[in-house]
Amino acid sequence: MSTDGSPREIVKKRILKKVKDIPSLPQFVLLTLKKLDDERSSASDVANTLSKDQGLVVRVLRLANSAYYGIPRTITSVTEAVAILGYKTLRSIVLAASIYPYMSGSQKGYALDKGELWRHSLGVAYLSRYIGEKVGGLDLEELYLAGLLHDIGKIVLNEYVRYGYSIISKMVEEEAIPFTQAEREVLGFDHAEIGEIIIDQWALPEVYALAARYHHTPDDLPDEKASYRPVVDVVHTSNSICLMLGFGLGADGLQHYMSEKSLERLQLKDEIELLMSEAVNILYQLDEEIRSEEII
């Protein structure tokens, strides 16, 4: 049994401290999001707040002008982006642009080179939105952000996985268990749990925290949170497809599985082969956008 002074407990405390040390989203970003939630705010109100960080403005405009949003002409200002895209879509773009700095580096513990965590997260976000369109009746921007945030826990757990990688990978191979289970047994946490804590700490909506927490284990979502099940199922399915196609495949792709129950709940069980084929084209287009720097 673990004691307070055991190596595992010491590691757990260090991990939690590192989570607490992650800065909150900048105040001007939070103020921008608040204005986007206020229907009384004008496009210029939102633009004036957001313009406090020119780097963020550039990233927002790159996203707004990406093929993903399909705008037929170039958007040159945030005010114009607000007017054309609407508050809900711009909210997604602002959040995406705000978390980019956290996810754009390398994550050596997960065998992810620079930019690969962001690439994988974008892939899951794109597929989540696409699957949401097929399923119908879901908030597509909510799915996009849930997909984008699902692996945020890796930014904290990366260095601990890096030092414990030989033990974790040996457990995965010899015991045929998922990487996340080996993470928990060695470190006391897995990246999904840490992701939930980070998103809660950033005071973002609960749906994103739950999608992060259960993106590997959707069938474990508590019954009292059943209203979030479609989002969790979509993000899980999108993540599984990306891993199966090797899109941003890191160490945690080892011994991964796709929940048949998620596919059944989404009524996609008979369409998985077609979905995989469609996903190849979607992810190829995403890579084209990334290479041309249309997306951050």
NORTAVEN-V758660 format. One record per residue. RES is the residue in three letters. SS is DSSP state (hx for helix, st for strand, lp for the rest). PSI is psi as a letter, one per 30 degrees, with the letter a starting at -180 (none if undefined). D_FIRST is the distance of its C-alpha to the first C-alpha in whole Angstrom. Layout:
((RES & SS & PSI & D_FIRST) (RES & SS & PSI & D_FIRST))
//
This chain:
((MET & lp & k & 0) (SER & lp & k & 4) (THR & lp & l & 7) (ASP & lp & f & 10) (GLY & lp & g & 11) (SER & lp & l & 9) (PRO & hx & e & 12) (ARG & hx & e & 11) (GLU & hx & e & 11) (ILE & hx & e & 14) (VAL & hx & e & 15) (LYS & hx & e & 15) (LYS & hx & e & 17) (ARG & hx & e & 19) (ILE & hx & e & 20) (LEU & hx & e & 20) (LYS & hx & e & 23) (LYS & hx & e & 25) (VAL & hx & e & 25) (LYS & hx & f & 27) (ASP & hx & f & 29) (ILE & lp & k & 31) (PRO & lp & l & 34) (SER & lp & l & 35) (LEU & lp & k & 38) (PRO & lp & k & 41) (GLN & hx & e & 43) (PHE & hx & f & 46) (VAL & hx & e & 44) (LEU & hx & e & 43) (LEU & hx & e & 46) (THR & hx & e & 48) (LEU & hx & e & 45) (LYS & hx & e & 46) (LYS & hx & e & 50) (LEU & hx & f & 49) (ASP & lp & f & 48) (ASP & lp & j & 51) (GLU & lp & f & 54) (ARG & lp & f & 56) (SER & lp & k & 56) (SER & lp & l & 58) (ALA & hx & e & 57) (SER & hx & e & 59) (ASP & hx & e & 56) (VAL & hx & e & 53) (ALA & hx & e & 55) (ASN & hx & e & 56) (THR & hx & e & 52) (LEU & hx & f & 51) (SER & lp & f & 53) (LYS & lp & f & 52) (ASP & lp & j & 50) (GLN & hx & e & 52) (GLY & hx & e & 49) (LEU & hx & e & 48) (VAL & hx & e & 51) (VAL & hx & e & 52) (ARG & hx & e & 49) (VAL & hx & e & 49) (LEU & hx & e & 53) (ARG & hx & e & 52) (LEU & hx & e & 49) (ALA & hx & e & 52) (ASN & lp & g & 55) (SER & lp & l & 52) (ALA & lp & f & 54) (TYR & lp & e & 51) (TYR & lp & f & 53) (GLY & lp & h & 56) (ILE & lp & k & 58) (PRO & lp & f & 62) (ARG & lp & l & 62) (THR & lp & k & 61) (ILE & lp & k & 59) (THR & lp & f & 60) (SER & lp & l & 58) (VAL & hx & e & 56) (THR & hx & e & 58) (GLU & hx & e & 59) (ALA & hx & e & 56) (VAL & hx & e & 55) (ALA & hx & e & 59) (ILE & hx & e & 58) (LEU & hx & f & 55) (GLY & lp & l & 54) (TYR & hx & e & 51) (LYS & hx & e & 49) (THR & hx & e & 49) (LEU & hx & e & 49) (ARG & hx & e & 46) (SER & hx & e & 44) (ILE & hx & e & 46) (VAL & hx & e & 45) (LEU & hx & e & 42) (ALA & hx & e & 42) (ALA & hx & e & 44) (SER & hx & e & 41) (ILE & hx & f & 38) (TYR & hx & e & 40) (PRO & hx & f & 39) (TYR & hx & f & 35) (MET & hx & g & 35) (SER & lp & f & 38) (GLY & lp & a & 37) (SER & lp & l & 35) (GLN & st & i & 31) (LYS & hx & e & 31) (GLY & hx & f & 27) (TYR & hx & g & 28) (ALA & lp & h & 31) (LEU & st & j & 34) (ASP & lp & l & 37) (LYS & lp & k & 38) (GLY & lp & f & 39) (GLU & hx & e & 38) (LEU & hx & e & 35) (TRP & hx & e & 38) (ARG & hx & e & 40) (HIS & hx & e & 37) (SER & hx & e & 37) (LEU & hx & e & 40) (GLY & hx & e & 41) (VAL & hx & e & 38) (ALA & hx & e & 40) (TYR & hx & e & 43) (LEU & hx & e & 42) (SER & hx & e & 41) (ARG & hx & e & 44) (TYR & hx & e & 46) (ILE & hx & e & 44) (GLY & hx & e & 44) (GLU & hx & e & 48) (LYS & hx & e & 48) (VAL & hx & e & 46) (GLY & lp & l & 48) (GLY & lp & g & 47) (LEU & lp & l & 44) (ASP & lp & j & 45) (LEU & hx & e & 45) (GLU & hx & e & 44) (GLU & hx & e & 41) (LEU & hx & e & 40) (TYR & hx & e & 41) (LEU & hx & e & 39) (ALA & hx & e & 36) (GLY & hx & e & 36) (LEU & hx & e & 37) (LEU & hx & f & 34) (HIS & lp & e & 31) (ASP & lp & g & 30) (ILE & lp & f & 30) (GLY & lp & f & 26) (LYS & hx & f & 27) (ILE & hx & f & 29) (VAL & hx & e & 26) (LEU & hx & f & 23) (ASN & hx & e & 26) (GLU & hx & f & 25) (TYR & hx & e & 21) (VAL & hx & e & 22) (ARG & hx & e & 25) (TYR & hx & f & 23) (GLY & hx & g & 20) (TYR & hx & e & 23) (SER & hx & e & 23) (ILE & hx & e & 19) (ILE & hx & e & 20) (SER & hx & e & 23) (LYS & hx & e & 22) (MET & hx & e & 19) (VAL & hx & e & 22) (GLU & hx & e & 25) (GLU & hx & e & 23) (GLU & hx & f & 21) (ALA & lp & h & 24) (ILE & lp & l & 22) (PRO & lp & l & 23) (PHE & hx & e & 22) (THR & hx & e & 21) (GLN & hx & e & 18) (ALA & hx & e & 17) (GLU & hx & e & 18) (ARG & hx & e & 15) (GLU & hx & e & 13) (VAL & hx & e & 14) (LEU & hx & f & 15) (GLY & lp & f & 13) (PHE & lp & l & 16) (ASP & lp & l & 19) (HIS & hx & f & 23) (ALA & hx & e & 24) (GLU & hx & e & 21) (ILE & hx & e & 23) (GLY & hx & e & 26) (GLU & hx & e & 26) (ILE & hx & e & 25) (ILE & hx & e & 28) (ILE & hx & e & 30) (ASP & hx & e & 29) (GLN & hx & e & 30) (TRP & lp & g & 33) (ALA & lp & h & 34) (LEU & lp & l & 35) (PRO & lp & k & 36) (GLU & hx & e & 33) (VAL & hx & e & 34) (TYR & hx & e & 33) (ALA & hx & e & 30) (LEU & hx & e & 29) (ALA & hx & e & 31) (ALA & hx & e & 29) (ARG & hx & e & 25) (TYR & lp & g & 26) (HIS & lp & f & 29) (HIS & lp & f & 27) (THR & lp & i & 26) (PRO & hx & f & 29) (ASP & hx & f & 28) (ASP & hx & f & 25) (LEU & lp & k & 27) (PRO & lp & k & 27) (ASP & hx & e & 30) (GLU & hx & f & 31) (LYS & hx & g & 31) (ALA & hx & f & 34) (SER & hx & f & 37) (TYR & hx & f & 35) (ARG & hx & e & 34) (PRO & hx & e & 37) (VAL & hx & e & 37) (VAL & hx & e & 33) (ASP & hx & e & 35) (VAL & hx & e & 37) (VAL & hx & e & 35) (HIS & hx & e & 33) (THR & hx & e & 36) (SER & hx & e & 37) (ASN & hx & e & 34) (SER & hx & e & 34) (ILE & hx & e & 38) (CYS & hx & e & 38) (LEU & hx & e & 35) (MET & hx & e & 37) (LEU & lp & f & 40) (GLY & lp & g & 38) (PHE & lp & j & 39) (GLY & lp & h & 37) (LEU & lp & j & 34) (GLY & lp & a & 31) (ALA & hx & e & 28) (ASP & hx & f & 27) (GLY & hx & f & 30) (LEU & lp & k & 28) (GLN & lp & h & 27) (HIS & lp & l & 29) (TYR & lp & l & 30) (MET & lp & k & 33) (SER & lp & k & 32) (GLU & hx & e & 35) (LYS & hx & e & 34) (SER & hx & e & 35) (LEU & hx & e & 38) (GLU & hx & e & 39) (ARG & hx & e & 39) (LEU & lp & f & 41) (GLN & lp & h & 43) (LEU & lp & g & 43) (LYS & hx & e & 42) (ASP & hx & f & 46) (GLU & hx & g & 46) (ILE & hx & e & 43) (GLU & hx & e & 46) (LEU & hx & e & 48) (LEU & hx & e & 45) (MET & hx & e & 44) (SER & hx & e & 48) (GLU & hx & e & 48) (ALA & hx & e & 45) (VAL & hx & e & 47) (ASN & hx & e & 50) (ILE & hx & e & 48) (LEU & hx & e & 45) (TYR & hx & e & 48) (GLN & hx & e & 50) (LEU & hx & e & 47) (ASP & hx & e & 47) (GLU & hx & e & 51) (GLU & hx & e & 51) (ILE & hx & e & 48) (ARG & hx & e & 50) (SER & lp & g & 53) (GLU & lp & g & 51) (GLU & lp & f & 52) (ILE & lp & k & 48) (ILE & lp & none & 47))
//
